[in-house]
Amino acid sequence: MTSDPMERIAAALERMSPAPLEAPDFGAADAFVWHVEPDRLHPVRDVNRVDMELLVGINRSRDTLLDNTRHFAKGLPANNALLWGARGMGKSSLVKAVHAAVRAEGHDLKIVELQREDLPSVGRLLNILRGSDARFILFCDDLSFGHDDQHYKSLKAVLDGGIEGRPENVVFYATSNRRHLMPRDMIENERSSAINPSEATEEKVSLSDRFGLWLGFHPCDQDEYLSMIRGYCEAHGIEIDDATLRAEAIEWQATRGSRSGRVAWQYFTDLAGRRGVSL
């Protein structure tokens, strides 16, 4: 045993340091979730998603994201995408549906979900993905930044990539309720209290500018809301007359105080339960 204190400290630190993460078998699944402490990519066998045909009222966003994803899967230039807007209108559902649709066309495309709070670890994740022959959608759901939140700095590693650049086999898709990824009152407060108001928020607001695609999602009207539910009924073989569906669905939305794709699915889940239909 060595008697040198520095060598003993170095040996102890080496024992404490986690071994470098080995790349998983990316052929084992089409989807993965990134976890930290310790770093690992957990395969997801059954992705929670709906068919693209059931996403009503978002045709333009659907077609744009689908084309962008096809380009990426073929090794062609593609943009990072920010899907922003109204809650419950299918932003994350569209990302997962597009991934499934492009895979069904024969492309070896993977999706990796990254939690917002794990953004500081994104550099380690990118190093793992960079070494693979597969192509990856790196997906962050419900992305936003609050006061004194420094996680936005880690996001630049995905959008800009620093000296190394974003890996050629990775594209970043994020969803957010906020177009600029931060509360409007936060933008206004910093502008009003800063010595140089334009510089106070420029760094954070400019994050959204780094997304090549901005796809907006807006609240649905009543006809779209009812069409969503009718589509779910047809897809799962539930028969219900239009008058009954309309009356029940409108009452359901009134109790929720909102109307969206999520509320439509929640009503349909209740309907399926009452009819004894498994989903």
ZALO-18603 format. One record per residue (C-alpha): x, z, y. Coordinates in steps of 0.5 Angstrom, whole numbers, plus 500, padded with zeros to 3 digits. Layout:
XZY;...
END
This chain:
500500500;503498507;504504512;504500518;498502522;496495525;496492518;492497515;487496521;487489520;486489513;480494514;477489519;478483514;474487509;468489514;468482516;462478513;465472509;463465512;457462510;457457505;452451506;446452502;443446497;440442502;437438496;433445494;428444499;425440505;424446510;429452512;428458516;434461519;436468519;441473522;445479520;447476515;447469517;443465512;438459511;432461507;429455503;421454504;418451498;411450501;410449509;404451512;402445516;396440516;395433515;396429522;389426521;386432522;390433529;384431534;385429542;393428542;394421540;399419545;403425544;403424536;405417537;411418542;413424537;412420531;416414534;422419536;422422530;423415526;428413530;432419529;431419521;434412521;440414525;438411531;438414538;433420539;431425544;430432544;423434545;419439549;412440547;408444552;401446555;395450552;395455547;392453540;392445541;397443536;404443538;407446532;402443528;404436530;412438529;410440522;406434521;410429524;416432519;412431513;409424515;417421516;419424510;413421506;416414509;422415505;427419510;431425508;429429514;429436514;426441518;430448520;426453524;430458529;427464532;428465540;431471539;436468534;438463539;445467540;447465533;445457534;453455535;454458528;448454525;450448528;456448525;453449518;448443519;454439522;457438516;451436512;449429510;442430511;438430518;435436521;430437526;431444529;425447531;424453535;416455536;413459542;420458547;420461553;424466558;423472562;426476567;433478566;433474559;440471558;438467551;437461555;445460556;445459548;440454548;445449552;449449546;443445542;441441548;448439551;453441545;459443550;465440548;463438541;456435543;450436539;451434532;449427531;445429525;441434529;435433534;431439537;424440538;421446542;414448543;412453549;406454554;410453560;413447562;419450565;420455560;419461564;413464568;411461575;411468578;419469576;420462579;417464586;420471586;427468585;426463590;423468595;428473594;435469593;440468599;440461596;433460593;434453590;440455586;437462584;432458579;436451578;440453572;434456568;429451570;434445569;433447562;427443561;430437564;435437558;429435554;428427554;421428552;416432555;409432551;403435555;398439551;391440555;385444553;380440549;373438551;367440547;366434543;374434541;373441539;367439535;370433532;376437530;371442526;368436523;374433521;376439517;369439513;370432511;377433509;375440505;368437502;364442506;357439508;354441514;349438518;351436526;345441529;348447525;355446526;354445533;350451534;355455530;361452533;359453540;357460539;364462535;367459541;363463546;365470542;372468543;372466550;376459549;376453546;382450542;384447536;386454533;379456535;376450531;380452525;378459525;371457526;372453520;376458516;370463517;365457515;369455508;369463506;361463507;361457503;366459498;371454499;378455498;383452503;
END
